[in-house]
Amino acid sequence: MVACALAACGDGGRASLATPKLAYNGSMPFPAVIGEAIVLTPAVSGTLGQYRVSPALPAGLSIDERSGVISGTPTEASGLAPYTVTANSLAGDTRFILLLTVSQRRRVPYPGMGQRGGAQVAAGRGMSEISVRCGNGAMSHV
């Protein structure tokens, strides 16, 4: 019976393992904004174990060591920086360099609106999301 098991493996040698691939989809660099929650889910091919990141993520963000999900609400601005996410597997470690920046939400006065009827435009995430607050407290998103 043992001879059959060894014969099934060929010469009894070790099977080669493919190194899993790891990536985070989205903009590169990823633009986070203070006070806006983010969730970055890794795209993985293969089986990965524990995840870690170096250097530490900006204040308010963390990585789930089991799933690799990076989430939280940034609390401080930080310039563009690379963060190396490393995950282990039976085939060895795999890495992904995530470029991340955290900026303050910009408030821009809306042209043509006086102080009484004032409007504010708040732009976040590289101008992909704009909200307008009018003098009467109404809010709209574009």
N, C-alpha and C positions, 0 to 999 in steps of 0.2 A: 504494500500500500504506500509506503514511504517512497519507493522507487517511482511509482506512478505520479506522485505529487511533484517530485523533482523533475520528472520527464516533462510534465506539463509546463514547467517554468523554463524549458530549454536546458541550458547548462546549469541551472540552479542559481544563475546570476541575479543580480538585483535589477529590478525594473527601473527604467529611467523616468523621472518625474519632470513634467513641464513646469517651468516657473510661472505662477499665476501673474496676471496683469492687473494693475490698479490704476484708476483714473477718477477724477472728479469732473463731471460735466458742468458746463457753464462758461461764463466769460473768463478770459484769462488776460489780465488779472481780474479776479473776482472783486467787484466793488461793493463793500459793505458800508452801511450808514449807521451812525450812532443812533440808538433807540429803535432800530428796525430789526426784528427777529430774522434770522437766516437759518436755513437747513441745507447742508450740502451732503448728498448721499453718494457714496463711492460706487463706481461701475467696476465690477470685478469679474474676471474670468478665472475660474479655478476656485480652490478652497483656501481661504485665509484665516489665520487665527487672530491673535491680539494685535491691535493697532496702537501706534504711538505717534506723536508729532514733536518735531524739534525745529526751531526753538518753541517755547510756549506760545500758544495762540494769543491774540490781543484780548485785553480784559473783557469779560462777559461771554467769551466763546470757549467751547470745550469740545473734545473728541470723545465719543463713546468707544471704549477700548475693545468692545466685542463686535460692534457693527461698523465702526469706522465713520459713522455719521458725525459731521461737525455741525454744531448748532449753538444757538444762544442769541443774545442781544448785545451787540457791542456797546461798551460804555465810554470808551476813550478813542480818540482819533489816533491812527497810526499810519505812517507812510507805507508805500509799496515795499513789501518784503516777501522773501521766499520762505515757505514752511515745508519741511520734508516730512511727509506722512510715510511711515514704515509699517508694514504688516508682515507677520511671519507665516511660514507654511512649511510643510515637510520638505519642499524643494529649496527652501532658503528664504531669505527676506526679499521683499519687493518694495520699491519706493516710488513715490510720486511727489513732484515738487509743485506745490500749490502757491500761486502768486496771489496775495491778498492785500487789499488796502481798506482802511476804515476812515471815512470822512465824516465831517459834520454835515448835518442837513442844512442846505443853503436856503435862506429866506430872501426873496427878491421882491422889492415893491413892484406892483403891477403898473405899467405906464398908463397915464391918463386918469388914475383914480386919486382923488384928493384925500386929505387926512380924514375927513368925516366919513366918507364912504369907503374908506381904505380897504384894500385887498392885499393879501399876501400870497405869494406863490412859493410853495416849498418843493424843492426838487431833490429827489434822492436817486440813488443807484444810477448815476450817470445820465440823468435826465430821462430815464425810461418811465418814471412815475412822477406825475405832477399833481399836486392838490392845491386848490385855491380856496382861501377863507375870505369871505366877504364881510363888510362892516356889520351886517345883520346876523353874523354868526353862521350863515349857511356855508356848507362845505361841498365842494364838488371835486371829483377826481378825473383826470384826463389820462 
